[in-house]
Amino acid sequence: MGNRADEYGTDVEIYRKALTDTIYAETPSSAPELLLDLLDQLGLERQEVRTAGPVYIWHEVPGHLDADEQKRLASRAIPALLVAGYKVNCTPDIFNEAAYQQAVQETRSRRARPSAARPAPAAPSSRPEPSRRTP
């Protein structure tokens, strides 16, 4: 089993495997659990094959979605992966510009909103601060 992410030095390779309708999101063989969990949260389905040697893990876009929805889901995952600091490559036949741009806008608005939810600065202490002496 070849792994494109290992071959290309990326964190996630999104592509359609030749002669199939399945969209794959492959990660390096040493991918951290944090990345795998993020792909799970983004709606991709984790697949795993255990062998006597290595364990092969990859993600797939759910097969029950129609072809356009599959491309949208894959493209919408990219901004979250990039914001998390991962290097992502997506083949042009999968990439949906409109879905990607919508996800970028949603990511930006989510990042802007938490600033309003930040706690207010602590109230100054009623006790006077000791004076500092300089020699």
N, C-alpha and C positions, 0 to 999 in steps of 0.2 A: 504494500500500500504506500504510494508516494504521498508526500505532503507538500503542497504548494507553499505554505507559509514558511516551512523550513527552507525550501529551495530558494524563495525570493527574499527571505530575511524580513518578512512583515509579521505583524501580530495577527492580522485577519486577512484572508483571501476569500473574496466572495465571487463565485462563478457558477456556471451551469456545467455540470459534468457532461462530457461528450456522449451523445446518443441517449441522453435521459432528459426528463423534464424537471429534474431536481436541482434546486439551487443550494449550493453548499457554502458554508462559512467555515473555512479551515483555520485552525490555530496551530502554532508550533507545537511540537511534541512535548516541549517543556512549558506549555502555557500555564500561567498562574490560575488558581481557582477563581480569583477575583474576575479575571477576564471571562472565564467560562460562565460564571454566575451572571455577569452583565449580559452576555449573549442570551442566556436563558430569560432574563428579565425583559429583553427587547423582543421576545416572542419567537426566537429561534428554538428549535427542538434539539436537545443534546442527544447524540448517538454515541454508542461505545461498543467496541469490540475488544474483548479480553483474549489474549493469547498466552501461551506459556512464557513468552518474553514480554514485549511491551504491550501497553494498553493504548488502543487507538481511540481518540476522541475527536469528534467534529460536530458541527451543528448543521441543521437543514431548515429551510423555510418550510412551514407546514404544507404538506401535499394537498390538503383539502381546500386550500385557497385557489382561486383561478389564477391564471398566468400573470395578469396585470397586478392583482393583489400581492402575489409573491414578490414581484419586482418592487412594488411600493414598500412592502415590509423590509426587504433587504436594504433598499435605499434610505429608508427612514432610520435604520440602525446606525448608519455611518456617522452622523454628527455626534451622537452620544459616545461612540467609540473614540472619535477624535478628541472630544472634550476630555475624556478620561485619559488621554495621552497615548493612545494606541495608534500604530501605523497600519492603515487599512488600504487595501487595493480591491477595486470592484471592476469587473469587466464591463465594457460599454454596453453589451447586449442585455445586461441586468439593470444597469443604472437608470433610475427614473428621476430626472432633474426636478420636476415639480414636487414630488414626494420628499426629495432631499431638501429643497428650499423650505418647504413647510416645516420639516423637522428642525431645520436650523432656526427658523423664527420661533418655534415653540421652545427650543433649548435656550435661546436668548431671553425670552420672556420669563422662563422659569428661573434663570440665573439672576434676573433683575428683581424679581419679586422678593426673594429672601431678605434683601437689604431692608425692606420695610418691616420685616418681622424681627430684625435684630433687637436684642434687649436694650433698653435705655441705659445710658451710662450710670454708674453707681452714684448715689447722692454723696456729696462731700461729707466727711466725718464732722460731727459737731465738736469733737475734741481738737484743740489746736495742735498743729504740727510743731514738733520741737524745732527751734531755730538751729541753723547750722553755723558752726563757727569755722572760720578759716584762719590758719596760722598767720 
